[in-house]
Amino acid sequence: VELTNLLDAVQETETKMIEMSALNHLMSTHVLQQAQQIQYLYDQAVEATNNVERGNKELSQAIQRNSSSRTFLLLFFFVLTFSVLFLDWYSK
């Protein structure tokens, strides 16, 4: 009777150990998948940061180009206005 109880306890312990091993394997598989997903998200974040930095540089260059073209256009109209005024004065 005592040996039968001991055998039952050993078999139950073995069954529980097999279940724990399967659960441990399942958990390690999920942890590995999460690690891969985290790495992917990290790579995407780094790429997004690089894109934002490049975008900021492009915006700065566009602002500089816009400023210089505005100055040129203003100077052009200024010279054109005085040319018209000079020609009007000269023709009289």
Secondary structure, 3 states (H helix, E strand, C coil): CHHHHHHHHHHHHHHHHHHHHHHHHHHHHHHHHHHHHHHHHHHHHHHHHHHHHHHHHHHHHHHHHHHHHHHHHHHHHHHHHHHHHHHHHHHC
